[in-house]
Amino acid sequence: MERFTGVEAATCGHYLHDRFMRNDLRPLIDGVRIAGTAVTVSIAGADSTLLYHAMDQVRPGDVLIIDRGHDERHAAWGGFMAAVAKVRGLAGVIIDGMVTDPAAIREAGVPTWARGVSPITTKLFNFGGGFNIPVSCGGVSVSPGDAVLADDCGILVIPADQVDGICDVALADQADEGGWIKRIQAGERLQDLVDIKSMIAERNRLDEVKHD
């Protein structure tokens, strides 16, 4: 996971398409990137009882994934839980729903992603839910133990056994991009990096064949 933290979500977006959460899940703290193991909780509506249970089970370095069952009215996360997350050593928190106390969340310093802010909080109604089960968050299925990468460009969820392969490709690509930037700064053109003219010529040739 330490190696995975060096990967940019947008780099993975060059070759992955279907494992990213929706882009309305936004970070409350700018400029952070996390990677960790998913711990999941599903709580719906006005209840957050199982969230309290989950927060006593998480481990340092975990990423807590909270499925809110499409609730957009109640905030299941706020300043108190952010303080607990800090003590527990969570790498981050991703909530498919609302939070409250955004300033306190930022002060606690645990990277947090959510869809918005609400003053109406959840309560301990004990309606049920699920802990460490497959959940849906941001339009993506997340299972306990999945690897989660999140930064200010997006949130990626992949099976843990794919992390090494993604790291190998993505970190090499990022190193190459740094080299390309230096070449452009030295006065080269994009055409010097990639033969775009030949690609366009081939596209034009194929179009002419189609029209013939």
trRosetta pair geometry for C-beta under 8 A, 3 or more apart (Angstrom, degrees):
i j d omega theta_ij theta_ji phi_ij phi_ji
1 4 5.1 -50 -144 35 40 118
1 5 6.6 54 153 -33 65 94
1 35 4.8 -178 -167 116 80 103
1 36 5.7 57 -158 -100 143 41
1 37 7.0 -82 -78 -36 141 79
1 61 6.6 109 93 -177 158 118
1 91 7.9 -101 163 -83 137 163
1 147 7.1 -162 -100 -137 88 103
1 163 7.5 -50 -82 -162 53 156
2 5 5.8 -43 -160 16 33 117
2 6 8.0 33 146 -18 55 96
2 35 7.7 -172 -76 71 13 121
3 6 6.1 -52 -171 23 43 112
3 7 7.8 44 139 -24 64 99
3 163 7.8 114 80 153 105 107
3 167 5.0 37 134 -144 114 151
3 171 7.6 -57 179 -53 94 145
4 7 5.6 -47 -166 18 49 117
4 35 3.8 172 103 -174 108 161
4 147 6.4 -124 -134 -178 166 128
4 149 5.9 -124 162 -86 106 110
4 163 5.3 -53 -79 -161 125 113
4 166 7.5 43 -121 88 92 114
4 167 5.9 -90 -87 -78 60 113
5 33 6.1 129 -167 117 74 103
5 34 6.8 -38 -118 -154 97 25
5 35 4.3 -133 -71 17 66 114
5 149 7.8 -173 -98 -127 38 90
6 167 7.6 69 64 -142 100 98
6 171 6.1 37 110 -102 118 109
6 174 7.9 -154 149 55 91 161
7 11 6.1 -121 -172 62 78 129
7 12 6.5 59 159 -44 119 105
7 35 7.4 73 42 -72 98 139
7 149 6.1 -40 82 -143 110 151
7 166 6.6 36 -130 135 167 101
7 167 6.0 -112 -55 -109 128 65
7 170 4.4 46 -135 113 110 145
7 171 6.4 -80 -86 -59 82 77
7 174 7.6 -158 -127 -27 53 139
8 11 4.3 98 67 -7 91 103
8 12 7.5 -163 95 -3 54 79
8 33 7.3 -79 -109 -114 57 148
8 151 6.5 -62 -145 35 63 157
8 153 6.8 46 175 29 92 142
8 170 7.2 -167 42 178 64 118
8 174 6.5 128 10 -93 110 127
9 12 5.8 -56 -160 36 40 110
9 13 6.6 47 143 -28 67 104
9 20 7.4 104 -177 -119 112 111
9 33 7.8 -162 -20 -130 93 106
9 149 5.8 169 -85 122 85 106
9 150 6.9 24 -65 -131 135 26
9 151 5.0 -162 -4 36 112 100
9 153 4.6 -175 71 80 112 104
9 154 4.3 -168 144 63 143 86
9 155 7.0 -36 -121 -64 147 16
9 156 5.4 179 -132 -18 92 111
10 13 5.1 -44 -151 26 41 123
10 14 7.8 62 151 -33 58 82
10 153 4.3 -60 -47 156 100 164
10 154 7.0 121 -65 19 64 110
11 14 6.2 -35 -176 2 42 112
11 170 4.5 104 122 -153 128 97
11 173 5.6 149 -161 89 112 127
11 174 5.6 -44 -99 -63 149 96
12 15 7.0 -86 -169 53 46 77
12 16 4.9 -17 162 29 90 123
12 149 7.2 114 -10 79 152 147
12 156 5.4 20 87 -91 156 162
12 166 6.3 9 -110 -163 111 117
12 170 5.8 -23 -70 -96 72 133
13 16 6.5 -71 -100 62 30 77
13 17 7.7 82 -149 -91 62 51
13 20 6.9 30 -95 -62 95 148
13 153 7.6 -110 -13 142 139 125
13 154 7.0 89 -61 39 126 151
14 173 6.9 -163 43 -172 155 162
15 169 7.2 -56 43 140 151 145
16 19 5.6 -44 170 36 124 107
16 20 7.2 130 117 -36 104 97
16 156 6.9 70 97 -136 148 124
16 158 7.8 -71 -134 -79 157 121
16 166 7.9 -1 -40 -120 137 116
17 20 7.5 -72 -177 9 25 109
19 140 6.3 78 -160 -137 46 132
19 156 5.7 52 114 -157 100 76
19 157 5.5 -137 177 64 94 64
19 158 5.6 48 168 -76 158 75
20 140 7.0 -160 94 -64 17 137
20 154 5.2 -11 -156 168 118 134
20 155 6.5 125 -158 74 66 54
20 156 5.6 -35 -96 -93 71 68
21 25 5.2 -16 127 32 127 143
21 94 7.4 -176 -30 -178 171 137
21 96 7.9 -132 -156 -91 128 101
21 137 6.3 -38 -113 119 127 79
21 138 2.7 25 -160 119 107 147
21 139 6.2 136 -147 47 55 83
21 140 5.1 -91 -84 5 68 122
21 154 6.9 169 54 -174 76 83
21 155 4.1 -4 28 72 119 114
21 156 7.9 -131 1 -69 80 24
21 157 7.1 72 -43 -11 93 108
22 25 5.9 106 76 -5 77 95
22 138 4.5 -151 22 -167 79 80
22 139 4.8 95 -41 5 99 123
23 26 7.9 43 167 -71 58 81
23 154 6.5 -53 -102 -104 81 94
24 115 5.3 37 131 -133 100 91
25 94 6.7 34 -178 -161 138 97
25 95 8.0 169 -137 70 105 49
25 96 6.8 -50 -89 -104 122 62
25 113 4.8 50 163 157 97 114
25 114 6.7 -101 -146 170 72 4
25 115 5.8 -47 -92 -72 59 73
25 137 8.0 60 -85 159 155 87
25 138 4.8 -49 -20 -99 143 124
25 155 6.0 -34 95 4 133 136
26 113 6.4 177 86 -150 17 80
26 114 7.2 -39 57 64 64 49
26 115 7.5 100 15 -113 80 32
27 30 6.5 136 100 -88 120 37
27 32 6.5 -180 -163 48 148 99
27 111 6.5 -35 -143 -166 111 93
27 112 7.1 123 -151 79 62 44
27 113 5.3 -44 -87 -93 55 79
27 150 7.5 144 -78 153 108 107
27 151 7.6 -39 -45 171 144 30
27 152 5.4 -79 23 -99 137 72
28 99 7.2 -52 -65 60 142 155
28 102 5.6 -152 -148 -152 126 95
28 105 5.4 7 118 108 159 128
28 106 5.9 -129 139 -70 105 86
28 111 7.9 163 52 -160 81 48
28 112 4.8 -2 25 76 120 97
28 113 7.3 -159 -7 -91 77 28
28 114 6.6 25 -45 21 108 103
29 32 5.2 32 105 -6 108 131
29 105 7.9 -133 -43 126 98 91
29 106 5.6 148 -84 -124 91 80
29 109 7.3 79 -98 -143 157 42
29 111 5.4 -110 52 -115 124 66
29 112 6.8 88 -1 32 98 72
30 152 6.1 39 -149 -95 62 140
31 152 6.4 -3 -64 -29 27 139
32 92 7.9 158 128 -97 129 121
32 111 4.4 -151 113 -98 149 127
32 151 6.8 -156 99 -132 47 66
32 152 7.3 108 44 -43 53 92
33 149 7.6 -3 -174 -173 94 80
33 150 7.0 176 -149 92 53 48
33 151 3.8 -11 -103 -93 87 108
33 152 7.8 -80 -71 -3 76 72
34 63 6.5 136 128 -94 127 116
34 91 4.7 140 -167 155 121 101
34 92 4.1 153 72 -28 170 134
34 111 5.1 -166 -32 60 131 147
34 148 7.5 4 108 110 97 96
34 149 7.5 179 91 -147 53 40
34 150 5.3 -3 55 57 92 92
34 151 7.5 169 18 -73 57 62
35 63 7.9 -78 179 -43 22 132
35 91 7.1 -70 73 167 29 153
35 147 6.9 3 -171 -177 94 95
35 148 6.8 173 -146 88 49 55
35 149 4.9 -5 -102 -102 91 73
35 150 7.8 168 -79 20 48 63
36 61 5.1 179 -130 164 111 65
36 62 5.5 133 158 -159 127 15
36 63 4.0 143 75 -31 113 93
36 90 7.8 124 131 -173 174 63
36 91 3.6 166 -46 41 145 150
36 92 6.5 170 21 26 131 91
36 147 7.7 173 94 -150 21 59
36 148 5.8 -19 63 58 66 98
37 59 8.0 6 64 62 121 113
37 61 6.9 46 20 123 94 93
37 62 5.5 -55 72 -118 84 67
37 63 6.6 169 70 19 29 83
37 145 6.1 -22 -167 -134 105 36
37 146 7.4 140 -157 73 57 37
37 147 6.7 -42 -100 -100 54 53
37 148 7.4 128 -134 14 7 92
37 160 7.1 12 -116 -93 93 122
38 62 7.5 77 -153 -167 7 84
38 63 5.6 -38 -96 73 52 97
38 65 5.2 2 -155 -10 102 127
38 142 5.4 -142 -167 177 158 112
38 143 7.1 107 84 84 136 39
38 144 6.1 -146 102 -129 90 33
38 145 6.5 -37 58 37 86 18
38 146 4.3 10 17 58 133 86
38 147 7.3 -114 -15 -59 93 7
38 148 5.1 107 -67 -32 91 117
38 157 6.9 36 -59 -136 142 110
39 54 6.7 146 141 -169 116 107
39 57 7.2 175 -165 103 140 101
39 58 5.3 -170 57 -109 167 88
39 59 7.8 146 -51 21 140 78
39 62 4.7 18 -9 180 119 134
39 63 7.0 165 22 75 74 43
39 64 5.4 -32 72 -104 98 61
39 65 6.9 168 77 20 42 79
39 132 6.4 -43 -157 -88 72 87
39 144 6.3 30 -122 -129 43 90
40 64 7.9 148 -94 -161 25 53
40 65 4.7 -26 -106 71 72 106
40 66 8.0 165 -157 -81 55 30
40 67 6.9 23 -171 -9 100 107
40 130 7.7 -2 119 110 101 96
40 131 7.4 156 94 -163 64 38
40 132 5.7 123 54 -105 81 31
40 133 6.3 -111 96 54 124 45
40 134 7.3 39 85 -123 170 14
40 135 4.6 -179 -172 4 129 123
40 137 7.9 -143 -129 -28 102 129
40 142 5.8 161 -91 108 126 107
40 143 7.3 -86 -18 -162 145 19
40 144 5.4 -113 13 -70 103 77
41 50 5.6 174 -161 121 111 107
41 51 5.7 122 137 -95 156 62
41 54 4.4 -64 -71 -60 137 158
41 64 7.0 -4 9 -170 109 96
41 65 7.3 161 25 84 63 57
41 66 5.5 -14 69 -112 95 69
41 67 7.1 -164 96 28 45 77
41 129 6.8 34 176 143 78 130
41 130 7.1 175 -154 91 44 55
41 131 5.3 -4 -110 -111 80 68
41 132 7.7 -1 -74 -33 60 49
41 135 7.5 9 69 -57 19 156
42 50 7.5 2 66 85 50 149
42 66 7.9 152 -93 -163 30 49
42 67 4.3 -18 -110 68 77 115
42 69 6.8 84 -174 -50 91 98
42 129 4.8 -174 96 -172 71 90
42 130 4.3 21 41 47 114 91
42 131 7.8 -136 25 -63 71 35
42 133 6.5 -51 0 61 122 111
42 135 4.9 -174 -70 -110 103 117
43 47 5.8 -133 -172 98 102 81
43 48 5.4 75 159 -113 160 49
43 49 7.4 167 -124 40 125 59
43 50 5.4 -170 -78 51 107 105
43 51 5.7 -52 -21 -39 155 98
43 66 6.9 -30 30 -164 99 96
43 67 7.5 138 25 79 50 64
43 68 6.6 -19 78 -116 71 55
43 69 7.4 -118 102 -1 30 111
43 76 6.1 136 85 -129 129 148
43 122 7.1 45 138 -147 132 159
43 129 4.4 -20 -93 -107 57 156
44 47 6.8 25 69 47 54 100
44 68 6.7 115 -112 177 45 46
44 69 3.5 -13 -107 38 98 154
44 71 6.0 146 -163 -33 58 122
44 127 7.1 -93 64 101 88 136
44 129 6.5 178 2 -95 77 96
45 69 7.0 -32 -23 76 63 130
45 71 5.5 -177 -83 -91 27 138
45 74 6.6 59 164 17 38 143
45 122 7.9 115 112 -120 52 98
45 127 6.8 -1 61 51 122 168
46 71 7.9 -173 -50 -147 44 149
46 74 5.1 174 -106 -81 57 160
46 122 5.5 161 -178 -131 44 65
46 123 5.7 7 152 24 97 92
46 125 6.2 62 100 -7 94 143
46 127 7.9 98 66 -16 72 141
47 50 7.9 55 135 9 103 85
47 122 5.9 7 113 -167 5 110
47 123 6.7 -47 -106 69 47 64
47 124 7.5 64 -149 -140 73 19
47 125 4.3 -95 -99 52 99 105
47 126 6.8 -142 -149 -1 127 13
47 127 4.0 -145 -33 19 164 112
47 128 7.6 55 107 37 158 45
47 129 7.1 -162 104 -37 118 120
48 51 4.3 -32 -179 24 88 127
48 52 6.9 97 129 -24 84 85
48 76 4.8 158 -98 -144 121 91
48 122 3.6 101 -26 114 111 139
48 123 7.0 137 23 53 90 15
48 124 6.9 -61 66 -82 74 55
49 52 6.1 -54 -168 26 39 110
49 53 7.1 33 142 -13 68 104
49 124 5.1 93 -89 -148 83 68
49 125 6.6 -117 -34 56 113 48
49 126 4.5 77 -61 -87 166 55
49 127 7.2 159 13 24 120 60
49 129 7.5 167 62 18 86 123
50 53 5.1 -48 -152 37 49 117
50 54 6.1 54 149 -25 73 101
50 128 7.6 17 -37 164 125 25
50 129 4.4 -128 12 71 147 127
50 130 7.1 68 180 49 168 13
50 131 5.4 -152 -176 -57 116 102
51 54 5.5 -50 -146 35 34 114
51 55 6.4 35 155 -23 65 104
51 66 6.9 22 -106 -120 111 122
51 76 6.1 166 -56 174 159 110
51 77 7.9 -142 -163 -77 151 77
51 81 7.1 -27 151 -118 124 140
51 122 7.6 89 16 89 141 150
52 55 6.0 -55 -149 31 29 111
52 56 7.3 22 154 -12 59 103
52 124 7.1 9 -12 -107 143 109
53 56 6.3 -68 -164 35 34 105
53 57 6.8 19 148 -13 68 115
53 131 6.1 -84 102 -73 119 153
54 57 5.7 -71 -153 39 38 109
54 58 6.5 47 156 -41 75 98
54 64 6.8 111 142 -138 127 118
54 131 5.4 -165 -81 -129 94 112
54 132 7.9 161 -118 -34 98 81
55 58 6.2 -29 -136 8 36 115
55 64 7.9 6 -90 -105 71 153
55 81 6.8 -124 -89 -144 150 90
55 84 5.3 24 -179 138 138 137
55 85 7.3 -86 -133 -73 108 66
55 88 6.5 -132 -170 -47 77 154
57 131 7.2 91 35 174 156 133
57 132 7.7 -90 123 -37 149 123
58 62 4.8 -139 -163 61 95 145
58 64 6.0 -43 -100 -74 144 107
58 85 8.0 -9 80 -125 156 70
58 88 5.2 56 85 165 111 141
58 90 5.9 -2 147 -85 145 99
59 62 5.0 105 57 -29 71 116
59 88 7.8 -153 -153 172 5 95
59 89 7.5 -39 152 79 43 111
60 88 6.9 -167 -77 151 60 58
60 89 3.1 -17 -114 109 88 140
60 90 7.5 -117 -129 -62 39 27
61 89 6.7 -9 -21 135 54 105
61 90 7.8 -93 29 -144 10 30
61 91 5.1 32 -155 -44 37 111
62 90 5.8 -55 73 -126 78 74
62 91 6.4 -174 74 13 23 94
63 90 7.1 105 -107 -174 32 93
63 91 5.3 -51 -71 70 76 106
63 92 4.9 -1 -124 64 91 88
63 93 7.3 -176 -166 -81 63 26
63 94 6.5 26 167 -2 106 106
63 148 4.3 -102 66 62 158 141
63 150 7.3 138 -141 4 144 124
64 85 7.2 -107 11 -118 139 116
64 90 5.8 -32 -11 -142 106 140
64 92 7.5 -149 31 103 70 48
64 93 4.8 -9 63 -116 104 75
64 94 7.2 178 90 29 55 63
65 94 5.3 -10 -113 67 65 104
65 135 6.2 170 120 66 114 132
65 137 5.0 -116 -175 -26 107 164
65 142 5.0 -90 152 113 169 158
65 148 7.1 -175 -62 -80 114 151
66 76 6.2 -168 168 94 146 138
66 77 7.0 172 25 -45 167 123
66 93 7.1 16 -7 -176 114 91
66 94 6.9 -178 24 92 74 52
66 95 4.4 -6 62 -114 120 72
66 96 6.6 -158 94 21 67 72
66 97 7.0 -81 113 29 108 109
66 137 7.2 104 68 -110 35 125
67 96 5.7 7 -124 39 45 127
67 135 3.7 -146 -29 -178 140 124
67 136 5.7 92 -128 59 127 55
67 137 5.3 -108 -84 -71 78 84
67 142 7.9 -170 -57 46 110 113
68 71 4.5 -104 155 46 104 95
68 74 7.9 -172 -162 72 123 89
68 76 6.2 -163 -104 -3 111 138
68 95 6.7 51 -37 -179 120 82
68 96 5.2 -156 19 86 93 78
68 97 3.2 31 7 -41 165 141
68 98 7.7 124 -142 18 172 65
71 74 5.6 -24 157 38 130 94
71 76 8.0 89 84 -34 132 113
71 97 5.5 19 79 -126 82 133
71 98 7.7 -88 118 13 86 99
72 97 6.6 -145 -96 -140 44 78
72 98 6.5 101 -161 -36 44 110
72 115 7.3 -72 -121 99 89 134
72 116 7.2 39 -159 46 88 132
72 118 7.8 147 159 -57 51 139
73 98 7.2 -112 88 5 11 146
73 118 6.3 131 173 -145 32 158
73 120 5.9 -27 156 76 80 138
74 97 7.6 -6 77 168 66 132
74 98 6.5 168 94 55 28 122
74 118 6.5 -149 -142 99 10 148
74 120 5.3 -82 -108 112 59 96
74 121 6.5 60 -166 178 84 15
74 122 4.9 91 157 -68 126 73
75 78 6.0 73 135 -60 123 101
75 97 7.6 169 -119 131 41 101
75 98 4.4 -87 -90 116 69 100
75 99 5.2 72 -152 -165 107 16
75 100 3.8 115 113 -25 166 94
75 117 7.2 9 -92 -162 129 47
75 118 4.4 -171 -45 67 97 93
75 119 7.3 4 -1 -98 132 2
75 120 6.5 138 7 75 86 50
75 121 5.1 -47 67 -104 91 61
75 122 6.9 -127 84 -11 42 80
76 95 6.5 -176 64 -147 106 129
76 97 6.2 52 13 90 111 136
76 98 7.3 114 8 71 70 69
76 99 7.6 -60 56 -98 56 56
76 121 7.7 126 -90 -161 26 67
76 122 4.6 29 -104 -8 68 139
77 81 5.1 -102 -142 73 68 141
77 82 7.1 89 173 -52 93 82
77 93 6.6 154 -140 147 154 144
77 95 5.3 -124 4 -70 140 156
77 99 4.5 -43 80 -116 95 92
77 100 7.5 167 88 28 47 65
77 105 7.4 62 139 -99 102 129
77 112 7.1 -177 139 -155 145 136
77 114 7.0 -148 59 -85 130 135
78 81 6.0 92 49 23 53 97
78 82 6.8 -93 122 -9 30 101
78 99 6.2 155 -82 -176 55 78
78 100 4.2 -16 -99 71 114 88
78 101 4.0 84 -167 25 90 119
78 104 6.8 36 165 73 73 128
78 105 7.1 -108 -163 -58 33 101
78 121 6.5 -40 -26 -112 140 120
79 82 5.5 -57 -145 35 29 115
79 83 6.5 31 157 -21 65 103
79 100 7.7 -67 -10 104 79 80
79 101 3.7 -91 -33 151 94 156
79 103 8.0 -8 -86 77 113 66
79 104 2.9 -10 -108 119 110 151
79 105 6.4 -110 -90 -50 54 60
79 107 7.8 14 -133 51 99 112
79 108 7.1 163 -151 -34 60 121
80 83 5.8 -56 -157 32 31 110
80 84 6.7 29 148 -16 65 104
80 101 8.0 99 -3 37 63 164
81 84 5.3 -49 -148 36 40 114
81 85 6.2 46 150 -24 68 102
82 85 5.5 -50 -148 33 33 115
82 86 6.6 39 150 -24 62 100
82 93 7.8 -116 -105 16 71 151
82 101 7.3 -139 6 103 131 119
82 104 6.1 150 52 125 140 86
82 105 4.4 -162 -85 -117 154 62
82 107 7.9 96 121 65 138 73
82 108 3.7 168 143 24 105 159
82 110 5.8 -171 -158 39 78 113
82 112 6.9 -59 -109 -50 106 145
83 86 5.6 -48 -154 28 34 115
83 87 6.8 33 150 -15 64 102
83 104 7.7 -46 -42 165 96 107
83 108 5.3 -127 -77 -109 50 125
84 87 5.7 -56 -154 37 35 110
84 88 6.2 28 152 -15 69 110
85 88 5.7 -59 -142 43 31 109
85 90 4.4 -51 -167 28 91 131
85 93 5.9 -58 -124 -46 157 127
85 108 6.8 79 64 147 99 139
85 110 4.4 -90 116 22 121 176
86 89 7.8 36 174 -68 29 32
86 90 7.7 -61 -65 34 24 88
86 108 4.7 -134 -44 -176 128 97
86 109 6.4 75 -107 56 117 90
86 110 5.4 -134 -72 -40 70 112
90 93 6.2 43 136 -54 147 86
90 110 5.5 46 77 -152 102 134
91 111 7.4 -22 149 45 58 109
92 110 6.5 164 -113 169 40 82
92 111 4.2 -34 -113 80 103 98
92 112 6.7 -178 -165 -77 76 39
92 113 7.3 35 168 -4 118 93
92 148 7.6 -133 67 111 119 127
92 150 6.0 -152 119 57 165 133
93 110 6.2 56 -4 130 105 116
93 111 7.4 172 27 96 65 54
93 112 4.6 -6 65 -114 101 83
93 113 7.3 -169 97 30 57 64
94 112 7.7 178 -79 -157 36 50
94 113 4.6 1 -119 59 75 110
94 114 7.8 179 -158 -69 42 52
94 137 6.2 87 120 163 113 141
94 138 7.4 -54 165 -21 121 126
94 148 7.1 -140 -5 -170 142 147
94 150 6.5 -167 -76 -79 123 159
94 155 6.2 105 -124 -136 144 153
95 98 7.5 -77 130 56 127 18
95 99 6.1 116 63 -59 154 97
95 112 7.1 6 3 -173 107 95
95 113 6.9 177 29 90 65 60
95 114 4.5 -1 67 -104 107 89
95 115 7.4 -114 104 3 81 79
96 115 6.7 40 -165 -25 40 121
96 136 7.4 -28 6 115 176 67
96 137 4.4 -152 -40 -143 126 69
96 138 5.5 -140 -100 -42 106 61
97 114 6.7 -47 81 -155 43 93
97 115 6.0 -35 -124 30 7 114
97 116 8.0 -70 166 44 38 81
98 114 6.5 74 -144 174 19 125
98 115 6.6 -63 -72 67 51 87
98 116 5.2 -37 -108 81 82 81
98 117 6.2 105 -160 -141 93 11
98 118 3.9 21 169 5 153 112
99 102 6.4 102 103 -81 116 76
99 105 6.3 17 161 -52 143 156
99 112 6.9 71 -79 150 162 136
99 114 4.5 -111 -13 -72 111 174
99 116 7.7 177 27 95 69 36
99 117 6.0 -41 72 -109 70 63
99 118 7.6 136 64 29 22 73
100 117 6.5 103 -103 -163 44 79
100 118 6.1 -68 -71 78 91 56
100 119 6.0 97 -122 -117 121 33
100 120 8.0 -174 -68 46 131 28
100 121 5.8 -68 6 -81 149 94
101 104 4.0 -25 165 36 113 118
101 105 6.0 126 108 -26 83 86
102 105 5.4 -52 -147 34 36 115
102 106 6.4 36 156 -18 67 103
102 117 5.7 -54 -41 -102 120 129
103 106 5.8 -54 -152 36 32 110
103 107 6.3 33 150 -21 65 106
104 107 5.4 -50 -144 36 35 114
104 108 6.5 40 154 -23 65 100
105 108 5.9 -51 -153 30 31 111
105 110 7.5 -82 -170 58 74 83
105 112 5.3 -63 175 31 127 153
106 109 7.3 41 170 -74 38 43
111 150 7.2 163 134 97 132 117
113 150 6.0 -109 -30 -174 141 143
113 155 6.2 177 99 -64 177 135
114 117 7.7 91 107 -68 134 57
118 121 7.9 165 104 -69 96 45
130 133 4.0 -41 156 24 131 136
130 135 7.2 180 81 -78 117 100
132 144 4.3 33 -157 -76 80 148
133 144 7.3 22 -36 -23 10 110
134 141 6.0 0 -175 -173 108 99
134 142 7.0 162 -153 82 59 42
134 143 4.8 -24 -98 -96 84 77
134 144 7.8 -101 -68 -4 49 72
135 141 7.5 159 84 -151 34 54
135 142 5.4 -20 64 61 82 93
136 139 7.1 10 -179 -112 99 13
136 140 7.1 155 -153 74 62 31
136 141 5.9 -37 -97 -94 69 56
136 142 7.4 146 -108 15 19 82
137 140 6.2 -33 70 62 66 82
137 142 5.3 -9 24 2 113 132
137 157 8.0 107 67 -43 108 151
138 155 6.2 81 60 70 171 132
140 155 7.9 -151 24 106 146 102
140 157 5.3 144 138 36 141 129
141 157 7.9 -155 83 102 46 142
142 146 5.5 -125 -157 39 73 148
142 148 7.6 22 -136 -81 125 112
142 157 5.2 -92 -102 -152 92 159
143 146 5.2 112 60 -37 71 108
145 160 5.9 -70 157 -24 84 130
146 157 5.2 28 146 -173 138 96
146 158 6.7 158 -170 78 95 26
146 159 6.2 -71 -123 -102 78 36
146 160 6.5 -155 -139 -42 27 77
147 157 7.2 154 81 -154 51 50
147 158 5.3 -22 64 68 101 79
147 159 7.1 32 14 121 94 17
147 160 4.9 125 -37 -101 100 58
147 162 7.3 -143 34 63 131 83
147 163 4.9 139 -71 -74 173 115
148 155 7.0 -13 -167 -170 95 93
148 156 7.2 154 -156 83 46 55
148 157 5.5 -13 -102 -102 73 76
149 155 7.3 164 87 -155 52 46
149 156 4.5 -5 59 58 100 104
149 158 7.8 9 4 12 106 102
150 154 7.4 -114 -135 118 60 37
150 155 4.3 1 -107 -110 96 82
150 156 7.3 -167 -72 25 53 62
151 154 7.2 13 58 46 71 45
158 162 4.6 -95 156 74 122 128
158 163 6.8 153 90 -71 119 64
158 166 6.5 121 58 -35 170 151
159 162 5.0 89 68 0 82 106
160 163 5.9 -24 -167 -16 48 116
161 164 7.9 -37 -177 18 44 98
162 165 5.6 -62 -164 46 60 111
162 166 5.8 58 143 -23 86 108
163 166 5.9 -62 -148 39 30 108
163 167 6.1 30 157 -21 67 109
164 167 5.7 -57 -149 36 29 113
164 168 6.5 34 154 -25 64 103
165 168 5.7 -49 -149 28 32 113
165 169 6.7 19 159 -8 64 106
166 169 6.2 -65 -151 43 31 102
166 170 5.6 16 163 -10 70 120
167 170 6.1 -61 -129 46 24 102
167 171 5.6 17 176 -13 65 116
168 171 6.8 -61 -139 38 12 101
168 172 6.6 9 160 -13 53 115
169 172 6.1 -69 -156 39 25 109
169 173 6.3 24 154 -19 65 110
170 173 5.6 -54 -147 36 32 113
170 174 6.4 31 155 -19 66 104
171 174 5.7 -50 -146 35 33 112
171 175 6.5 36 153 -20 63 103
172 175 5.7 -54 -151 35 32 112
172 176 6.5 34 151 -19 65 105
173 176 5.6 -54 -150 35 33 112
173 177 6.4 35 153 -22 66 103
174 177 5.7 -49 -147 32 33 113
174 178 6.8 39 152 -21 62 100
175 178 5.8 -51 -157 30 34 114
175 179 6.9 33 148 -17 63 103
176 179 5.6 -57 -156 36 37 112
176 180 6.4 39 148 -22 69 103
177 180 5.4 -49 -148 33 37 114
177 181 6.5 41 153 -22 66 100
178 181 5.8 -50 -151 31 32 112
178 182 6.8 33 151 -17 62 103
179 182 5.7 -54 -154 34 35 112
179 183 6.6 35 150 -20 66 104
180 183 5.6 -55 -152 34 35 112
180 184 6.5 34 152 -17 68 103
180 193 5.6 55 -136 -127 107 144
181 184 5.8 -54 -149 37 33 110
181 185 6.3 34 152 -18 65 107
182 185 5.6 -54 -147 39 32 114
182 186 6.4 32 152 -20 64 108
183 186 5.5 -58 -150 37 32 112
183 188 4.5 -24 157 34 92 138
183 192 7.1 -144 154 102 126 123
183 193 6.7 136 92 -78 143 105
184 187 7.8 157 -177 17 30 10
184 188 5.8 -84 -90 66 39 83
184 189 7.9 67 -118 -116 77 13
184 190 7.5 19 -99 -69 113 64
184 193 7.8 -27 -61 -39 92 133
188 192 4.2 -103 -174 65 108 150
188 193 6.8 106 132 -44 127 87
189 192 4.9 113 57 -5 70 97
189 193 7.7 -138 103 0 49 84
190 193 5.6 -58 -159 36 44 111
190 194 6.5 -25 164 39 79 92
190 196 6.6 27 120 -16 103 137
191 194 7.2 -84 -133 70 26 55
191 195 7.1 47 -165 -121 69 37
191 196 5.6 -93 -105 31 71 101
191 197 6.3 36 -137 -20 116 102
194 199 7.7 -2 149 -13 101 135
195 198 4.3 8 143 23 114 117
195 199 6.5 135 106 -20 73 88
196 199 5.4 -58 -152 37 39 114
196 200 6.2 36 154 -19 72 104
197 200 5.9 -56 -148 37 30 108
197 201 6.2 30 153 -19 64 108
198 201 5.5 -52 -144 37 33 113
198 202 6.3 35 156 -20 64 105
199 202 5.8 -55 -151 35 29 111
199 203 6.5 31 150 -20 63 105
200 203 5.5 -52 -149 35 34 113
200 204 6.4 35 152 -19 66 104
201 204 5.7 -53 -148 36 32 111
201 205 6.4 36 152 -22 64 104
202 205 5.5 -50 -147 33 33 115
202 206 6.5 33 154 -18 64 103
203 206 5.9 -55 -151 36 31 110
203 207 6.5 33 150 -19 64 105
204 207 5.6 -53 -149 35 34 113
204 208 6.5 36 152 -21 66 103
205 208 5.7 -53 -151 33 32 111
205 209 6.6 34 151 -20 64 104
206 209 5.6 -51 -150 33 34 114
206 210 6.6 38 151 -21 64 103
207 210 5.6 -53 -151 33 34 113
207 211 6.4 28 154 -16 66 107
208 211 5.8 -57 -148 39 32 109
208 212 6.3 36 152 -23 66 105
209 212 5.7 -53 -148 33 31 112
